[in-house]
Amino acid sequence: MMPITDAKVGAVFDEMPDDARETAMVLRGLIFDEAAHDPQIGTLTETLKWGQPAYLTAVSKSGTTLRIGIPKSGGCAIYAHCATNVIRSFADAFPGLDKTEGNRAVHFENAQAIDPDRIRFLIRHALTYHL
């Protein structure tokens, strides 16, 4: 797993409840894994946006930002920019299999609710959105 090098990002993960942190770390690992497997994506920038860990393709500009956070309903979610079709494409490709929040997020109750193959589809789409 890629170490967290930004102390502010690390602090946000540390403050998460255990179940949400476990889920968030699984999502984080999948984001970095997808980026590592596609040279067009390049190096990711991990920072905070709206107080949430955010993943940007700042060098290649290949994609749109993904964020990881805790929704009001609990659990953990992966967020994409609502002006993109990232979440909608995901929901259309896998109808009824995951809890989506409009064109904004996919929610997970816990880490076991993440289907890595399905969520990689969303991550890949986001990180290559501008290609």
Backbone as JSON Lines, residues from 0, in Angstrom:
{"i":0,"aa":"M","n":[0.85,-1.19,0.0],"ca":[0.0,0.0,0.0],"c":[0.88,1.23,0.0]}
{"i":1,"aa":"M","n":[0.51,2.19,-0.8],"ca":[1.22,3.46,-0.9],"c":[1.1,4.2,0.44]}
{"i":2,"aa":"P","n":[2.23,4.62,1.01],"ca":[2.15,5.34,2.29],"c":[1.52,6.72,2.1]}
{"i":3,"aa":"I","n":[0.85,7.2,3.13],"ca":[0.27,8.53,3.12],"c":[1.38,9.5,3.48]}
{"i":4,"aa":"T","n":[1.7,10.43,2.58],"ca":[2.81,11.34,2.81],"c":[2.35,12.73,3.27]}
{"i":5,"aa":"D","n":[1.09,13.03,3.1],"ca":[0.56,14.33,3.53],"c":[-0.02,14.16,4.94]}
{"i":6,"aa":"A","n":[0.55,14.86,5.9],"ca":[0.13,14.72,7.3],"c":[-1.34,15.08,7.5]}
{"i":7,"aa":"K","n":[-1.84,16.06,6.76],"ca":[-3.24,16.46,6.91],"c":[-4.17,15.36,6.4]}
{"i":8,"aa":"V","n":[-3.79,14.72,5.3],"ca":[-4.58,13.6,4.79],"c":[-4.54,12.45,5.79]}
{"i":9,"aa":"G","n":[-3.36,12.16,6.31],"ca":[-3.23,11.1,7.31],"c":[-4.09,11.35,8.52]}
{"i":10,"aa":"A","n":[-4.16,12.6,8.95],"ca":[-4.97,12.95,10.12],"c":[-6.46,12.69,9.86]}
{"i":11,"aa":"V","n":[-6.92,12.97,8.64],"ca":[-8.32,12.72,8.3],"c":[-8.62,11.22,8.37]}
{"i":12,"aa":"F","n":[-7.73,10.41,7.81],"ca":[-7.92,8.95,7.91],"c":[-7.9,8.5,9.36]}
{"i":13,"aa":"D","n":[-6.98,9.04,10.16],"ca":[-6.87,8.65,11.56],"c":[-8.12,8.99,12.36]}
{"i":14,"aa":"E","n":[-8.81,10.06,11.98],"ca":[-10.01,10.49,12.7],"c":[-11.26,9.71,12.32]}
{"i":15,"aa":"M","n":[-11.2,8.93,11.26],"ca":[-12.37,8.16,10.82],"c":[-12.64,7.03,11.8]}
{"i":16,"aa":"P","n":[-13.93,6.68,11.99],"ca":[-14.24,5.47,12.75],"c":[-13.58,4.26,12.08]}
{"i":17,"aa":"D","n":[-13.26,3.24,12.87],"ca":[-12.51,2.09,12.36],"c":[-13.1,1.48,11.09]}
{"i":18,"aa":"D","n":[-14.42,1.23,11.07],"ca":[-15.04,0.59,9.9],"c":[-14.93,1.48,8.67]}
{"i":19,"aa":"A","n":[-15.18,2.77,8.85],"ca":[-15.09,3.7,7.72],"c":[-13.65,3.81,7.24]}
{"i":20,"aa":"R","n":[-12.69,3.85,8.17],"ca":[-11.28,3.94,7.78],"c":[-10.87,2.71,6.98]}
{"i":21,"aa":"E","n":[-11.29,1.53,7.42],"ca":[-10.96,0.31,6.68],"c":[-11.51,0.38,5.26]}
{"i":22,"aa":"T","n":[-12.74,0.81,5.12],"ca":[-13.37,0.94,3.8],"c":[-12.64,1.98,2.97]}
{"i":23,"aa":"A","n":[-12.34,3.13,3.58],"ca":[-11.64,4.2,2.89],"c":[-10.26,3.75,2.41]}
{"i":24,"aa":"M","n":[-9.57,2.99,3.23],"ca":[-8.24,2.53,2.84],"c":[-8.3,1.52,1.69]}
{"i":25,"aa":"V","n":[-9.35,0.7,1.64],"ca":[-9.53,-0.21,0.51],"c":[-9.73,0.62,-0.76]}
{"i":26,"aa":"L","n":[-10.6,1.62,-0.69],"ca":[-10.85,2.48,-1.85],"c":[-9.57,3.2,-2.27]}
{"i":27,"aa":"R","n":[-8.83,3.72,-1.3],"ca":[-7.57,4.42,-1.59],"c":[-6.61,3.48,-2.31]}
{"i":28,"aa":"G","n":[-6.48,2.26,-1.82],"ca":[-5.59,1.29,-2.44],"c":[-5.98,0.98,-3.87]}
{"i":29,"aa":"L","n":[-7.27,0.87,-4.12],"ca":[-7.75,0.6,-5.49],"c":[-7.47,1.78,-6.41]}
{"i":30,"aa":"I","n":[-7.6,2.99,-5.9],"ca":[-7.31,4.18,-6.72],"c":[-5.84,4.19,-7.13]}
{"i":31,"aa":"F","n":[-4.94,4.0,-6.15],"ca":[-3.52,4.0,-6.48],"c":[-3.15,2.83,-7.38]}
{"i":32,"aa":"D","n":[-3.79,1.69,-7.18],"ca":[-3.51,0.51,-8.0],"c":[-3.91,0.76,-9.46]}
{"i":33,"aa":"E","n":[-5.07,1.34,-9.67],"ca":[-5.5,1.63,-11.04],"c":[-4.56,2.63,-11.7]}
{"i":34,"aa":"A","n":[-4.14,3.64,-10.97],"ca":[-3.22,4.63,-11.53],"c":[-1.89,3.99,-11.91]}
{"i":35,"aa":"A","n":[-1.42,3.07,-11.09],"ca":[-0.13,2.42,-11.34],"c":[-0.17,1.52,-12.57]}
{"i":36,"aa":"H","n":[-1.35,1.04,-12.94],"ca":[-1.47,0.13,-14.07],"c":[-1.71,0.82,-15.4]}
{"i":37,"aa":"D","n":[-1.8,2.14,-15.4],"ca":[-2.04,2.85,-16.65],"c":[-1.09,4.04,-16.74]}
{"i":38,"aa":"P","n":[-0.06,3.94,-17.58],"ca":[0.93,5.02,-17.68],"c":[0.34,6.36,-18.15]}
{"i":39,"aa":"Q","n":[-0.81,6.34,-18.81],"ca":[-1.45,7.59,-19.23],"c":[-1.94,8.41,-18.04]}
{"i":40,"aa":"I","n":[-2.23,7.72,-16.93],"ca":[-2.72,8.41,-15.73],"c":[-1.57,9.1,-15.02]}
{"i":41,"aa":"G","n":[-0.47,8.4,-14.88],"ca":[0.69,8.98,-14.22],"c":[0.54,9.04,-12.71]}
{"i":42,"aa":"T","n":[1.39,9.85,-12.12],"ca":[1.43,10.0,-10.68],"c":[0.19,10.72,-10.17]}
{"i":43,"aa":"L","n":[-0.38,10.21,-9.09],"ca":[-1.52,10.87,-8.46],"c":[-1.06,11.85,-7.4]}
{"i":44,"aa":"T","n":[-1.83,12.89,-7.23],"ca":[-1.63,13.82,-6.12],"c":[-2.7,13.51,-5.09]}
{"i":45,"aa":"E","n":[-2.28,13.25,-3.85],"ca":[-3.2,13.0,-2.75],"c":[-3.22,14.24,-1.87]}
{"i":46,"aa":"T","n":[-4.39,14.82,-1.71],"ca":[-4.53,16.06,-0.96],"c":[-5.91,16.06,-0.29]}
{"i":47,"aa":"L","n":[-6.28,17.17,0.29],"ca":[-7.63,17.32,0.84],"c":[-8.43,18.3,-0.01]}
{"i":48,"aa":"K","n":[-9.66,17.93,-0.29],"ca":[-10.63,18.82,-0.92],"c":[-11.91,18.69,-0.11]}
{"i":49,"aa":"W","n":[-12.43,19.82,0.33],"ca":[-13.62,19.83,1.18],"c":[-13.43,18.94,2.41]}
{"i":50,"aa":"G","n":[-12.2,18.9,2.92],"ca":[-11.89,18.13,4.12],"c":[-11.83,16.64,3.91]}
{"i":51,"aa":"Q","n":[-11.87,16.19,2.66],"ca":[-11.84,14.75,2.36],"c":[-10.59,14.42,1.55]}
{"i":52,"aa":"P","n":[-10.03,13.22,1.76],"ca":[-8.92,12.78,0.91],"c":[-9.36,12.82,-0.56]}
{"i":53,"aa":"A","n":[-8.53,13.44,-1.38],"ca":[-8.85,13.61,-2.8],"c":[-7.67,13.16,-3.64]}
{"i":54,"aa":"Y","n":[-7.98,12.62,-4.82],"ca":[-6.98,12.03,-5.71],"c":[-7.1,12.7,-7.06]}
{"i":55,"aa":"L","n":[-6.03,13.39,-7.46],"ca":[-6.02,14.19,-8.67],"c":[-4.94,13.7,-9.62]}
{"i":56,"aa":"T","n":[-5.2,13.82,-10.89],"ca":[-4.2,13.53,-11.92],"c":[-3.56,14.86,-12.31]}
{"i":57,"aa":"A","n":[-2.93,15.5,-11.34],"ca":[-2.4,16.86,-11.52],"c":[-1.31,16.95,-12.57]}
{"i":58,"aa":"V","n":[-0.53,15.9,-12.74],"ca":[0.57,15.93,-13.72],"c":[0.04,15.67,-15.13]}
{"i":59,"aa":"S","n":[-0.66,14.57,-15.32],"ca":[-1.13,14.19,-16.66],"c":[-2.41,14.91,-17.06]}
{"i":60,"aa":"K","n":[-3.19,15.35,-16.08],"ca":[-4.51,15.98,-16.33],"c":[-5.45,15.03,-17.07]}
{"i":61,"aa":"S","n":[-5.23,13.72,-16.88],"ca":[-6.01,12.7,-17.6],"c":[-7.41,12.5,-17.04]}
{"i":62,"aa":"G","n":[-7.63,12.88,-15.79],"ca":[-8.89,12.52,-15.18],"c":[-9.52,13.61,-14.35]}
{"i":63,"aa":"T","n":[-10.62,13.22,-13.74],"ca":[-11.34,14.08,-12.82],"c":[-11.06,13.61,-11.4]}
{"i":64,"aa":"T","n":[-11.2,14.5,-10.45],"ca":[-10.88,14.2,-9.05],"c":[-11.84,13.18,-8.46]}
{"i":65,"aa":"L","n":[-11.27,12.26,-7.68],"ca":[-12.04,11.34,-6.85],"c":[-11.8,11.73,-5.4]}
{"i":66,"aa":"R","n":[-12.83,11.63,-4.57],"ca":[-12.68,11.88,-3.14],"c":[-13.24,10.7,-2.37]}
{"i":67,"aa":"I","n":[-12.77,10.54,-1.15],"ca":[-13.26,9.51,-0.24],"c":[-13.75,10.2,1.02]}
{"i":68,"aa":"G","n":[-14.95,9.86,1.46],"ca":[-15.47,10.51,2.65],"c":[-16.54,9.69,3.34]}
{"i":69,"aa":"I","n":[-17.01,10.24,4.44],"ca":[-18.05,9.59,5.23],"c":[-19.36,10.36,5.0]}
{"i":70,"aa":"P","n":[-20.33,9.72,4.36],"ca":[-21.61,10.39,4.15],"c":[-22.39,10.51,5.47]}
{"i":71,"aa":"K","n":[-23.37,11.38,5.48],"ca":[-24.19,11.59,6.68],"c":[-24.88,10.31,7.13]}
{"i":72,"aa":"S","n":[-25.15,9.42,6.18],"ca":[-25.83,8.16,6.49],"c":[-24.89,7.12,7.1]}
{"i":73,"aa":"G","n":[-23.6,7.44,7.16],"ca":[-22.61,6.51,7.72],"c":[-21.93,5.69,6.64]}
{"i":74,"aa":"G","n":[-21.04,4.82,7.07],"ca":[-20.27,4.03,6.12],"c":[-19.19,4.87,5.49]}
{"i":75,"aa":"C","n":[-18.97,4.68,4.21],"ca":[-17.93,5.39,3.47],"c":[-18.41,5.52,2.03]}
{"i":76,"aa":"A","n":[-17.9,6.53,1.34],"ca":[-18.31,6.74,-0.04],"c":[-17.14,7.19,-0.88]}
{"i":77,"aa":"I","n":[-17.23,6.9,-2.16],"ca":[-16.29,7.45,-3.14],"c":[-17.09,8.45,-3.96]}
{"i":78,"aa":"Y","n":[-16.54,9.65,-4.11],"ca":[-17.22,10.76,-4.77],"c":[-16.49,11.12,-6.06]}
{"i":79,"aa":"A","n":[-17.28,11.45,-7.08],"ca":[-16.74,12.01,-8.33],"c":[-17.42,13.35,-8.55]}
{"i":80,"aa":"H","n":[-16.81,14.2,-9.34],"ca":[-17.39,15.5,-9.63],"c":[-18.78,15.3,-10.22]}
{"i":81,"aa":"C","n":[-19.77,16.0,-9.68],"ca":[-21.16,15.78,-10.09],"c":[-21.46,16.24,-11.51]}
{"i":82,"aa":"A","n":[-20.58,17.04,-12.11],"ca":[-20.8,17.47,-13.49],"c":[-20.3,16.45,-14.51]}
{"i":83,"aa":"T","n":[-19.67,15.38,-14.03],"ca":[-19.2,14.32,-14.92],"c":[-20.25,13.22,-15.0]}
{"i":84,"aa":"N","n":[-20.02,12.26,-15.87],"ca":[-20.92,11.1,-15.96],"c":[-20.32,9.86,-15.31]}
{"i":85,"aa":"V","n":[-19.31,10.04,-14.46],"ca":[-18.59,8.91,-13.86],"c":[-19.53,8.02,-13.05]}
{"i":86,"aa":"I","n":[-20.28,8.6,-12.14],"ca":[-21.17,7.8,-11.27],"c":[-22.33,7.24,-12.09]}
{"i":87,"aa":"R","n":[-22.9,8.05,-12.97],"ca":[-24.03,7.58,-13.79],"c":[-23.61,6.41,-14.68]}
{"i":88,"aa":"S","n":[-22.43,6.5,-15.3],"ca":[-21.94,5.39,-16.14],"c":[-21.76,4.13,-15.31]}
{"i":89,"aa":"F","n":[-21.25,4.3,-14.1],"ca":[-21.07,3.17,-13.19],"c":[-22.43,2.54,-12.87]}
{"i":90,"aa":"A","n":[-23.39,3.37,-12.49],"ca":[-24.72,2.86,-12.13],"c":[-25.4,2.19,-13.33]}
{"i":91,"aa":"D","n":[-25.19,2.74,-14.52],"ca":[-25.78,2.15,-15.72],"c":[-25.13,0.81,-16.07]}
{"i":92,"aa":"A","n":[-23.82,0.7,-15.84],"ca":[-23.11,-0.54,-16.14],"c":[-23.45,-1.66,-15.17]}
{"i":93,"aa":"F","n":[-23.77,-1.28,-13.92],"ca":[-24.05,-2.27,-12.88],"c":[-25.34,-1.9,-12.15]}
{"i":94,"aa":"P","n":[-26.48,-1.92,-12.85],"ca":[-27.73,-1.44,-12.26],"c":[-28.14,-2.21,-11.0]}
{"i":95,"aa":"G","n":[-28.43,-1.42,-9.96],"ca":[-28.96,-1.99,-8.72],"c":[-27.97,-2.74,-7.85]}
{"i":96,"aa":"L","n":[-26.7,-2.78,-8.23],"ca":[-25.74,-3.57,-7.47],"c":[-25.06,-2.78,-6.35]}
{"i":97,"aa":"D","n":[-25.05,-1.46,-6.44],"ca":[-24.43,-0.63,-5.43],"c":[-25.35,0.54,-5.12]}
{"i":98,"aa":"K","n":[-25.16,1.12,-3.95],"ca":[-25.97,2.27,-3.53],"c":[-25.31,3.54,-4.04]}
{"i":99,"aa":"T","n":[-25.95,4.17,-5.02],"ca":[-25.41,5.41,-5.57],"c":[-26.21,6.59,-5.04]}
{"i":100,"aa":"E","n":[-25.56,7.73,-5.02],"ca":[-26.19,8.99,-4.63],"c":[-26.19,9.89,-5.86]}
{"i":101,"aa":"G","n":[-27.24,9.77,-6.65],"ca":[-27.33,10.56,-7.88],"c":[-26.11,10.37,-8.77]}
{"i":102,"aa":"N","n":[-25.56,11.48,-9.25],"ca":[-24.36,11.41,-10.08],"c":[-23.14,11.88,-9.28]}
{"i":103,"aa":"R","n":[-23.22,11.66,-7.96],"ca":[-22.22,12.2,-7.06],"c":[-21.36,11.17,-6.35]}
{"i":104,"aa":"A","n":[-21.95,10.03,-5.92],"ca":[-21.2,9.12,-5.06],"c":[-21.72,7.69,-5.12]}
{"i":105,"aa":"V","n":[-20.86,6.78,-4.68],"ca":[-21.25,5.39,-4.42],"c":[-20.95,5.15,-2.94]}
{"i":106,"aa":"H","n":[-21.94,4.65,-2.22],"ca":[-21.83,4.43,-0.78],"c":[-21.57,2.95,-0.47]}
{"i":107,"aa":"F","n":[-20.8,2.73,0.58],"ca":[-20.5,1.37,1.05],"c":[-20.7,1.32,2.56]}
{"i":108,"aa":"E","n":[-21.4,0.28,3.03],"ca":[-21.59,0.12,4.47],"c":[-20.29,-0.27,5.15]}
{"i":109,"aa":"N","n":[-19.48,-1.06,4.45],"ca":[-18.21,-1.53,5.0],"c":[-17.31,-1.99,3.86]}
{"i":110,"aa":"A","n":[-16.1,-2.37,4.19],"ca":[-15.13,-2.77,3.16],"c":[-15.58,-4.01,2.39]}
{"i":111,"aa":"Q","n":[-16.31,-4.9,3.05],"ca":[-16.76,-6.13,2.4],"c":[-17.8,-5.84,1.31]}
{"i":112,"aa":"A","n":[-18.43,-4.67,1.35],"ca":[-19.44,-4.31,0.35],"c":[-18.81,-3.84,-0.97]}
{"i":113,"aa":"I","n":[-17.5,-3.64,-0.97],"ca":[-16.82,-3.18,-2.18],"c":[-16.52,-4.38,-3.08]}
{"i":114,"aa":"D","n":[-17.02,-4.34,-4.3],"ca":[-16.64,-5.33,-5.3],"c":[-15.48,-4.69,-6.08]}
{"i":115,"aa":"P","n":[-14.26,-5.17,-5.87],"ca":[-13.1,-4.53,-6.5],"c":[-13.2,-4.4,-8.02]}
{"i":116,"aa":"D","n":[-13.72,-5.4,-8.68],"ca":[-13.82,-5.33,-10.15],"c":[-14.78,-4.23,-10.59]}
{"i":117,"aa":"R","n":[-15.91,-4.12,-9.9],"ca":[-16.87,-3.07,-10.27],"c":[-16.32,-1.68,-9.97]}
{"i":118,"aa":"I","n":[-15.75,-1.49,-8.8],"ca":[-15.3,-0.16,-8.42],"c":[-14.08,0.26,-9.25]}
{"i":119,"aa":"R","n":[-13.3,-0.7,-9.71],"ca":[-12.18,-0.36,-10.6],"c":[-12.69,0.28,-11.9]}
{"i":120,"aa":"F","n":[-13.86,-0.17,-12.35],"ca":[-14.49,0.42,-13.53],"c":[-14.72,1.91,-13.31]}
{"i":121,"aa":"L","n":[-15.27,2.27,-12.16],"ca":[-15.52,3.66,-11.82],"c":[-14.21,4.43,-11.7]}
{"i":122,"aa":"I","n":[-13.25,3.88,-10.99],"ca":[-11.96,4.55,-10.76],"c":[-11.25,4.78,-12.09]}
{"i":123,"aa":"R","n":[-11.19,3.77,-12.93],"ca":[-10.53,3.9,-14.24],"c":[-11.2,4.98,-15.08]}
{"i":124,"aa":"H","n":[-12.53,4.97,-15.07],"ca":[-13.27,6.0,-15.83],"c":[-12.93,7.4,-15.31]}
{"i":125,"aa":"A","n":[-12.91,7.58,-14.01],"ca":[-12.61,8.91,-13.44],"c":[-11.18,9.34,-13.77]}
{"i":126,"aa":"L","n":[-10.22,8.43,-13.58],"ca":[-8.81,8.8,-13.76],"c":[-8.4,8.97,-15.22]}
{"i":127,"aa":"T","n":[-9.25,8.54,-16.14],"ca":[-8.99,8.72,-17.58],"c":[-10.08,9.56,-18.24]}
{"i":128,"aa":"Y","n":[-10.83,10.27,-17.48],"ca":[-12.02,11.0,-17.95],"c":[-11.72,11.96,-19.09]}
{"i":129,"aa":"H","n":[-10.56,12.58,-19.1],"ca":[-10.23,13.57,-20.12],"c":[-9.43,13.01,-21.29]}
{"i":130,"aa":"L","n":[-9.21,11.71,-21.33],"ca":[-8.44,11.12,-22.43],"c":[-9.34,10.86,-23.63]}
